[in-house]
Structures are given as C-alpha cells and as structure tokens.
Amino acid sequence: MSQFRVRQNRGVTNADLISPEAELKKVNDALADLLRDHDPSTQGYEEFRGHQYDYGLAWVHFPEGLGGLGVRPQLQKDVEAALRSAGAAPAEPAQFFMYLAGPTIATHGSEEVKERFLRPMFTGEEKWCQLFSEPGAGSDFAGLGTRAERDGEEWVVNGQKVWNTLAHLADFGMLVTRSDPDAPKHKGMTYFALDMKLPGVEVRPLRQITGEAEFNEVYMTDVRVPDAHRIGDVGEGWRASLTTLMNERTAIGSGGTPKRGSGTIESLIDTWNDLPEHARTPQARDEVADLWIQAEALRLTNIRASQNRRVGNPGPEGSVAKLAVALLNQRIMNCAITLEGAAGMVGYDYTFRRPESLSVSGASEGTHHAFLRVRANSIEGGTSEIMKNILGEQLLGLPGEPRIDKNVPWKDVPRS
C-alpha cells in the first residue's frame, strides 16, 4: 500500500509538533488497514465512509473511537488525497454542513451526543442544515428569539428560522434557541440538534433570484426536543455557535485549494474566449487580466494560510478570505455578464426548483446562473458588513461599535 502512504510535509519544521513521525505512522497504518480490508471501488458510498469513520480517518484530529486518531488535523487533507487515489468518492455536496456540525459536536457535545451523531453525519445517512438566522435577528445573531422552555427531559421550542440552506433535505438541524430571556442575550442561548421530522417542524421554500429554492424558512410550533439532543451546556449556546460560525467562514472562504483558473474566474475566461475579436477591446482585456490576477492572488493567499496552519502559525489570511471571496466573485461575474452584452439578458431558465446539493458560486452551472447566485456570497456565512466589523475589531484592533445592550436582559432589549 505504499502508493497510499501519507508523506511528511517537508515544510513542517515547528519543534512544538508532538512526535510527527509517530502521527504519520499511525495514519499510514490506519490507511493501509482500511484499504486492505475494504475496496472503495466495490463498496457503496455510505458503507465505505462508515468504514473510514471506524478506522479513525473521518476527522483524524478527533478522539479515537469518534472517527479520529487524535493526530494533527493537517493530515486529513493527505488522507483524502490517498483515498481519492484509491477510488473513494469525496463527500457529497449536500453533506457540506458536516464540516460545521461535526466540529461543534466534537467540541461541545457530550460523549452520548458524539456517539449518536458523528458517524451517521459522516457517512451521509443523516444530513444536516443550519438553523441560526431569524427574521428579526440576522446580523445580530445573539438577538435571536426562538424560545426553548424546559419540560422535564424535553424542551418545547417555538419560533422561526430563515435562510436555511438545504433544510428541505436535512434530517437534523443545528438549532440555537433563547432558553433564558432574563439573561443578557449572549448568555441565555442553548444549542440543540433538531430532528427535522419531529411534529411541529415545517419547512417552506424561499425562491431565489435564480429560480431555485436552495434556501428555506423553518417554523417550529410546540416542537418537543429531547434534552439528550442538547449540544453543550444550558445557556452556552453562544460559545457553541461560535465554533459553527468559525468553521462555516473557513469552509466558504478557503474552499479547499482549487487549481489555478478554476471557479468563477474560469467562467469569465470562457466568456472572453467566446467573444468575437471586435469585442475584445483593450479596456475589457485589462479588466479581465486584473480580475484573473486577483483570483490567483486570493488562491495563493489561501494556500499560504493553509501552510501557516500546518506549522502552527495561523495568520489573518483565513479570516479575510470569506470577505474577499464574496467581493471578488461578484466583480468577476459582473464582468462576465457585461462582456456578453445583450446575450447576457436572455437564455436563462427561471423555473422554480429545489436543488439536491449545495452551490456557493454556481460557476459550474453557467454564467447566467453564477451571476445571480454570487449575490448571496455577501450574505451567507455572515454579511460582508459584519465581516468588516469583525476584521476591524479582532484583527486590526480598531475600537468596537457601541453596544448598549451587552449586559441588559434579553427581554428588556428594544426590538423592532
């Protein structure tokens, strides 16, 4: 199985890393055992991913017995590369939310919660969605009002969530509620795994500008959630939700390490190549070249951020990636649709449909779809305006905005 071995990153020189050779051997041994015992080309998707979890190769940094080996998270990328070479399929797009829910459960969940949810989440047997934003608490997430009132070993939940991606496909949702209205807004929140099939849960489609209903609104009326599905301590929902949000922004911003010229910039270059010669003006050429350079600079920045994390020296690059990706995708697709001229206004099917997978940029579905879809990039995962506040305060050390409701009981905070 030497062709499937994880090779040590020669750039890792940080003396603080604990026994890197032992970690590598542990991962390589697990890979060899997995691929000796189970052939991904002959087993079903869920079946093989179940074995991957059992051998500790789902999230290698998680504890043993919970899909991991207790080693550096950086080795996961090499594990995935080795499994792809052996013929294993990557995670399905509809499983995007396991990258958010998995780390949150591993960090804040009880042992029972971890054992209940992590394996079927990784295999794809149970798909997840995110139930955070509300009509009156979007950017001010801590101001949410969905109530959870304890009744013995259950919680009765009432409220509404909105902009819930793929909630129509989900088996469970990451639900954050208001469990103590007498506490300040950041202190009275509790986090649950919500069974989307429970009585009282209603999912309604939100039709987007693309014609799709990738997003939804979710209504909860007297939904009884078992306390056994609580993630973290009562009143500690804010802490747990920060783990989810951090992983969401990283997932959206980095998008892995795409090859040069892929994504939305590929759509722009294809549009340019299809233009008649008279339409390739010097001004248009300069704009396309400038956008290609910016896309490549962002791609290299993400690679550098990944390398910094490998040596234990993370910088601000990953934090700005989410904001930069949103702004750049919109500029790129604006340019592409402008280059098409009058043709950019016709030829798109706006038929209502509910997608089966996640699409962040929509670049693979054509220029028209991508132009419309990237409008959401500056909203999903945190609005660009809020991201600028976070970057200014936490990275640049600028003074924070006045917050007069920080220590006021949630029930006493004025709301529109």
C-alpha positions in Angstrom: 0.0 0.0 0.0 3.0 2.3 -0.3 1.3 4.3 -3.1 -1.4 5.3 -0.5 1.0 6.4 2.2 0.8 9.9 3.6 4.1 11.7 3.1 5.5 14.0 5.7 5.3 17.7 4.7 8.9 18.8 4.4 7.8 22.4 5.3 6.8 21.3 8.8 9.7 22.3 11.0 7.9 23.5 14.1 9.6 21.9 17.0 6.4 22.1 19.0 4.8 19.4 17.0 4.4 16.3 19.1 6.0 13.2 17.5 5.2 13.9 13.9 6.7 10.6 12.8 4.5 8.7 15.3 1.4 10.5 14.0 2.3 9.8 10.4 2.8 6.1 11.2 -0.5 6.0 13.0 -2.3 7.5 10.0 -0.4 5.4 7.4 -1.1 2.2 9.3 -4.8 3.0 9.5 -4.9 3.8 5.8 -3.2 0.5 4.9 -5.6 -1.4 7.1 -8.7 0.3 5.7 -7.7 -0.2 2.1 -6.6 -3.8 2.7 -9.9 -4.7 4.3 -12.3 -2.5 2.2 -12.1 -1.7 -1.5 -13.9 1.7 -2.2 -14.5 0.8 -5.8 -16.7 -2.2 -4.8 -18.5 -0.8 -1.8 -21.3 1.7 -1.6 -20.7 5.3 -0.7 -22.2 5.2 2.8 -20.8 1.7 3.5 -17.2 2.8 2.7 -17.5 6.1 4.6 -18.7 4.1 7.6 -15.5 2.0 7.5 -13.4 5.2 7.0 -15.0 6.5 10.2 -14.4 3.3 12.1 -10.7 3.3 11.2 -10.3 6.8 12.5 -9.9 8.5 9.2 -13.1 10.7 9.1 -11.7 13.6 11.1 -8.2 12.5 12.1 -7.9 15.1 14.8 -11.0 13.8 16.6 -10.5 11.3 19.5 -10.1 7.6 18.8 -13.5 5.9 18.7 -15.2 9.0 17.3 -13.9 9.0 13.8 -10.4 10.1 14.6 -6.9 9.2 15.7 -6.0 12.2 17.9 -3.4 13.5 15.4 -2.8 16.8 13.7 -5.8 18.0 11.6 -3.5 18.9 8.8 -3.1 15.2 8.0 -6.7 15.0 6.9 -6.0 16.5 3.6 -3.4 13.9 2.8 -5.8 11.1 3.9 -8.4 12.4 1.5 -5.9 12.6 -1.3 -4.8 9.0 -0.7 -8.5 7.8 -0.6 -9.3 9.6 -3.8 -6.3 7.9 -5.5 -7.7 4.5 -4.3 -11.1 5.3 -5.9 -13.1 6.6 -2.9 -15.7 9.2 -3.7 -15.4 12.6 -1.9 -18.1 13.9 0.4 -21.3 14.7 -1.4 -22.1 18.4 -1.7 -25.3 18.0 0.4 -23.0 17.0 3.3 -21.4 20.4 3.4 -22.9 21.0 6.9 -20.9 18.2 8.5 -17.9 20.5 8.3 -19.9 22.8 10.6 -21.8 20.4 12.8 -19.1 17.9 13.2 -16.5 20.1 14.9 -19.2 21.8 17.0 -20.4 18.4 18.4 -16.9 17.2 18.9 -16.0 20.4 20.9 -19.2 20.9 22.9 -21.3 17.8 22.8 -21.5 15.1 25.5 -20.0 11.7 24.8 -23.5 10.4 24.2 -24.2 13.2 21.6 -20.9 12.5 19.9 -21.6 8.8 19.6 -25.1 9.4 18.4 -24.5 11.9 15.7 -20.9 11.9 14.3 -20.9 8.6 12.4 -24.2 8.9 10.5 -23.3 12.5 9.8 -20.1 11.5 8.2 -21.5 8.6 6.2 -24.3 10.7 4.8 -27.1 8.6 6.3 -28.2 11.8 8.2 -27.8 15.1 6.5 -27.8 18.4 8.4 -28.7 22.0 8.0 -28.1 25.2 9.9 -30.9 26.9 11.9 -29.4 30.2 13.0 -30.8 33.4 11.4 -34.2 34.7 12.2 -36.3 37.5 10.6 -35.5 39.8 13.5 -32.0 38.5 14.2 -29.9 38.1 11.2 -26.7 40.1 11.5 -27.4 40.4 15.3 -27.4 36.6 15.7 -27.2 36.9 19.5 -30.6 38.7 19.4 -32.5 35.6 18.3 -35.9 35.0 19.9 -36.8 31.3 19.1 -37.9 30.1 22.6 -36.9 26.8 24.2 -38.7 26.1 27.5 -37.7 23.0 29.5 -40.4 20.5 30.4 -38.7 17.6 32.2 -36.4 15.7 29.9 -37.7 17.7 26.9 -37.6 21.2 25.6 -40.6 22.9 23.9 -39.4 25.0 21.0 -41.4 27.8 19.3 -40.1 30.2 16.7 -39.0 30.8 13.1 -35.7 30.5 11.3 -34.9 31.8 7.9 -32.3 31.4 5.0 -31.8 27.8 6.0 -29.8 26.2 3.1 -31.0 22.7 2.1 -33.3 22.4 5.1 -35.7 20.6 2.8 -33.2 17.7 2.6 -32.0 17.7 6.1 -32.6 15.1 8.8 -31.2 17.2 11.6 -30.6 20.9 12.1 -28.2 22.9 14.2 -30.7 24.9 16.2 -29.8 27.7 18.6 -32.6 29.0 20.9 -33.4 31.5 23.5 -33.6 29.4 26.7 -33.3 32.2 29.3 -34.9 35.6 28.4 -33.9 37.1 31.7 -30.2 36.7 30.9 -28.2 39.0 28.6 -28.5 38.0 25.0 -25.2 36.2 24.8 -25.8 34.2 28.0 -29.3 32.9 27.6 -28.9 30.7 24.4 -28.9 26.9 24.2 -27.9 24.8 21.2 -29.7 21.6 20.0 -29.7 19.0 17.3 -33.2 19.3 15.9 -34.8 16.3 14.3 -36.4 17.9 11.2 -39.1 15.2 11.1 -40.5 16.0 14.5 -44.2 17.1 14.7 -44.4 20.8 14.6 -41.4 21.4 12.2 -42.5 23.0 8.9 -40.1 23.8 6.1 -41.2 26.3 3.5 -39.1 27.1 0.3 -37.7 30.6 -0.3 -37.5 31.1 -4.0 -34.3 32.9 -5.0 -33.4 35.1 -7.9 -32.0 32.0 -9.7 -35.4 30.4 -9.6 -34.1 27.8 -7.1 -35.3 27.3 -3.6 -31.9 26.4 -2.1 -32.9 28.4 1.0 -35.9 27.8 3.2 -37.7 29.2 6.2 -38.4 26.8 9.1 -41.3 27.2 11.5 -41.3 25.4 14.9 -44.6 25.1 16.8 -44.5 23.3 20.2 -41.7 21.1 19.0 -40.6 18.7 21.7 -36.8 18.3 21.6 -35.2 15.7 23.9 -32.6 17.1 26.3 -30.4 14.3 25.1 -30.0 16.2 21.9 -28.6 19.3 23.5 -25.2 20.3 22.3 -23.2 22.0 25.2 -24.4 23.2 28.5 -27.7 25.1 29.0 -27.0 28.8 28.4 -23.8 28.2 26.5 -25.3 28.2 23.0 -23.3 31.3 22.1 -20.0 29.6 22.7 -21.1 26.5 20.7 -22.4 28.7 17.8 -19.1 30.5 17.5 -17.5 27.1 16.7 -20.0 26.6 14.0 -19.6 30.1 12.5 -15.8 29.9 12.6 -15.9 26.6 10.6 -18.6 28.0 8.2 -16.5 31.0 7.3 -13.4 28.9 6.8 -15.3 26.4 4.6 -16.8 29.2 2.5 -13.6 31.3 2.3 -11.0 28.7 1.6 -13.0 26.3 -0.5 -10.1 23.9 -0.3 -7.2 24.5 -2.7 -8.7 24.9 -6.1 -6.5 24.6 -9.2 -5.3 27.7 -10.9 -8.0 29.3 -13.1 -11.0 27.4 -11.7 -14.3 28.6 -10.3 -15.8 31.9 -11.3 -12.7 33.1 -13.0 -12.9 30.1 -15.3 -16.4 31.2 -16.3 -15.0 34.7 -17.1 -12.1 33.3 -19.2 -14.5 31.1 -21.1 -16.7 34.1 -21.8 -13.7 36.1 -23.0 -12.6 33.3 -25.3 -16.0 33.0 -26.9 -16.1 36.8 -27.7 -15.7 37.9 -31.3 -12.5 39.7 -31.9 -14.1 43.2 -32.2 -15.5 42.8 -28.7 -12.1 42.2 -27.2 -11.3 45.8 -26.5 -8.1 46.9 -24.7 -10.2 48.1 -21.8 -12.0 44.8 -21.5 -8.8 42.9 -21.7 -7.3 44.9 -18.9 -10.3 44.3 -16.6 -10.2 40.5 -17.3 -6.5 40.3 -16.7 -6.9 42.3 -13.5 -9.6 40.0 -12.2 -7.6 36.9 -13.1 -4.6 38.3 -11.1 -6.8 39.0 -8.1 -8.3 35.5 -8.3 -4.8 34.0 -8.4 -3.6 36.2 -5.6 -6.5 35.0 -3.4 -5.9 31.4 -4.3 -2.2 31.7 -3.3 -3.2 33.5 -0.1 -5.4 30.6 0.8 -2.5 28.2 0.1 -0.2 30.3 2.3 -2.8 30.4 5.1 -3.1 26.6 4.9 0.7 26.2 5.1 0.9 28.6 8.1 -1.7 26.4 9.9 0.4 23.4 9.2 3.4 24.8 11.1 1.2 26.1 13.9 1.4 29.8 12.9 -2.0 30.8 11.6 -2.3 34.3 10.3 -5.1 36.6 9.3 -5.4 35.3 5.8 -8.1 32.7 6.5 -10.2 35.4 8.3 -10.2 37.7 5.4 -10.8 35.0 2.8 -14.5 34.8 3.3 -14.9 38.6 2.7 -12.5 38.6 -0.2 -14.2 35.7 -2.0 -17.6 37.3 -1.8 -16.5 40.6 -3.2 -14.3 39.1 -5.9 -16.9 36.5 -7.1 -19.4 39.3 -7.6 -16.9 41.5 -9.6 -15.9 38.6 -11.8 -19.4 37.6 -12.7 -20.4 41.3 -13.2 -17.6 41.5 -15.8 -18.6 38.2 -17.4 -22.3 39.1 -17.9 -21.3 42.6 -19.1 -19.0 41.1 -21.8 -21.9 39.0 -23.1 -23.8 42.2 -23.8 -27.5 41.7 -24.8 -27.0 37.9 -24.8 -26.4 38.2 -21.0 -30.1 39.2 -20.6 -31.7 36.1 -22.2 -31.4 32.4 -22.2 -31.8 31.6 -18.5 -34.4 29.2 -17.1 -36.1 30.7 -14.1 -38.3 27.7 -13.5 -38.9 27.0 -9.8 -36.9 24.1 -8.5 -35.5 22.7 -5.2 -31.8 21.7 -5.6 -30.4 18.5 -4.2 -26.9 19.9 -3.5 -25.1 23.0 -2.3 -23.9 25.6 -4.8 -21.8 28.5 -3.5 -20.8 30.2 -6.7 -22.8 28.3 -9.2 -19.9 28.7 -11.7 -20.3 25.1 -12.9 -23.9 25.8 -14.0 -23.1 28.6 -16.4 -22.5 32.3 -16.5 -26.1 33.4 -16.0 -26.7 31.2 -13.0 -23.4 32.2 -11.4 -24.1 35.9 -11.9 -27.3 35.6 -10.0 -26.0 33.0 -7.4 -23.0 35.0 -6.2 -25.3 37.8 -5.0 -25.7 35.5 -1.9 -22.0 35.3 -1.2 -22.0 38.6 0.6 -24.8 37.4 2.9 -24.3 33.7 3.6 -21.9 32.8 6.4 -22.1 36.4 7.8 -22.7 39.5 5.8 -19.8 41.4 4.4 -20.6 44.4 6.6 -20.4 42.2 9.7 -17.3 40.6 8.5 -15.7 44.0 8.1 -16.6 44.8 11.7 -15.1 41.5 12.9 -11.9 42.0 11.0 -11.6 45.6 12.1 -12.1 44.9 15.8 -10.4 41.5 16.2 -7.6 41.7 13.6 -6.8 45.4 13.3 -7.6 46.3 16.9 -9.9 49.1 16.0 -12.4 50.4 18.5 -15.6 48.4 18.6 -19.0 49.8 17.9 -21.0 50.9 20.9 -23.1 48.1 22.4 -25.5 49.4 24.9 -27.4 46.0 25.2 -24.5 43.8 26.1 -25.3 43.4 29.8 -29.1 44.0 29.6 -31.5 41.1 30.0 -32.7 40.0 26.5 -36.3 40.6 27.3 -35.6 44.3 28.1 -33.7 44.9 24.8 -35.9 47.1 22.4 -36.8 45.2 19.2 -38.4 46.5 16.1 
